[in-house]
Amino acid sequence: MFGERLKELRMASGLSQSALASKLFISQQADGGWELNRGSPNPETLAKIADILHVSVDYLVGHVEAKKCPFLMTRTSRKTMIM
């Protein structure tokens, strides 16, 4: 599940594997391996990936279907929704 979502979100964001790897300070091979479900990132890197791809970690790993959890929104995004 994680690998498929990672690839889908990365591609939807217009990022190549090497571009995402560069943002995470990892090798392209590590990113490619994750997309093939050969291993997984550590929790800190997982949080960075979710941040870069604008989704929750829970969505990224397949625990929920909603990309963002409303109660985890930033103060800025809540203000935008209220206005």
Secondary structure as a PSIPRED ss2 file (coil, helix, strand):
# PSIPRED VFORMAT (PSIPRED V4.0)

   1 M C   1.000  0.000  0.000
   2 F H   0.000  1.000  0.000
   3 G H   0.000  1.000  0.000
   4 E H   0.000  1.000  0.000
   5 R H   0.000  1.000  0.000
   6 L H   0.000  1.000  0.000
   7 K H   0.000  1.000  0.000
   8 E H   0.000  1.000  0.000
   9 L H   0.000  1.000  0.000
  10 R H   0.000  1.000  0.000
  11 M H   0.000  1.000  0.000
  12 A H   0.000  1.000  0.000
  13 S C   1.000  0.000  0.000
  14 G C   1.000  0.000  0.000
  15 L C   1.000  0.000  0.000
  16 S C   1.000  0.000  0.000
  17 Q H   0.000  1.000  0.000
  18 S H   0.000  1.000  0.000
  19 A H   0.000  1.000  0.000
  20 L H   0.000  1.000  0.000
  21 A H   0.000  1.000  0.000
  22 S H   0.000  1.000  0.000
  23 K H   0.000  1.000  0.000
  24 L H   0.000  1.000  0.000
  25 F C   1.000  0.000  0.000
  26 I C   1.000  0.000  0.000
  27 S C   1.000  0.000  0.000
  28 Q H   0.000  1.000  0.000
  29 Q H   0.000  1.000  0.000
  30 A H   0.000  1.000  0.000
  31 D H   0.000  1.000  0.000
  32 G H   0.000  1.000  0.000
  33 G H   0.000  1.000  0.000
  34 W H   0.000  1.000  0.000
  35 E H   0.000  1.000  0.000
  36 L C   1.000  0.000  0.000
  37 N C   1.000  0.000  0.000
  38 R C   1.000  0.000  0.000
  39 G C   1.000  0.000  0.000
  40 S C   1.000  0.000  0.000
  41 P C   1.000  0.000  0.000
  42 N C   1.000  0.000  0.000
  43 P H   0.000  1.000  0.000
  44 E H   0.000  1.000  0.000
  45 T H   0.000  1.000  0.000
  46 L H   0.000  1.000  0.000
  47 A H   0.000  1.000  0.000
  48 K H   0.000  1.000  0.000
  49 I H   0.000  1.000  0.000
  50 A H   0.000  1.000  0.000
  51 D H   0.000  1.000  0.000
  52 I H   0.000  1.000  0.000
  53 L H   0.000  1.000  0.000
  54 H C   1.000  0.000  0.000
  55 V C   1.000  0.000  0.000
  56 S C   1.000  0.000  0.000
  57 V H   0.000  1.000  0.000
  58 D H   0.000  1.000  0.000
  59 Y H   0.000  1.000  0.000
  60 L H   0.000  1.000  0.000
  61 V C   1.000  0.000  0.000
  62 G C   1.000  0.000  0.000
  63 H C   1.000  0.000  0.000
  64 V C   1.000  0.000  0.000
  65 E C   1.000  0.000  0.000
  66 A C   1.000  0.000  0.000
  67 K C   1.000  0.000  0.000
  68 K C   1.000  0.000  0.000
  69 C C   1.000  0.000  0.000
  70 P H   0.000  1.000  0.000
  71 F H   0.000  1.000  0.000
  72 L H   0.000  1.000  0.000
  73 M C   1.000  0.000  0.000
  74 T C   1.000  0.000  0.000
  75 R H   0.000  1.000  0.000
  76 T H   0.000  1.000  0.000
  77 S H   0.000  1.000  0.000
  78 R H   0.000  1.000  0.000
  79 K H   0.000  1.000  0.000
  80 T H   0.000  1.000  0.000
  81 M H   0.000  1.000  0.000
  82 I H   0.000  1.000  0.000
  83 M C   1.000  0.000  0.000
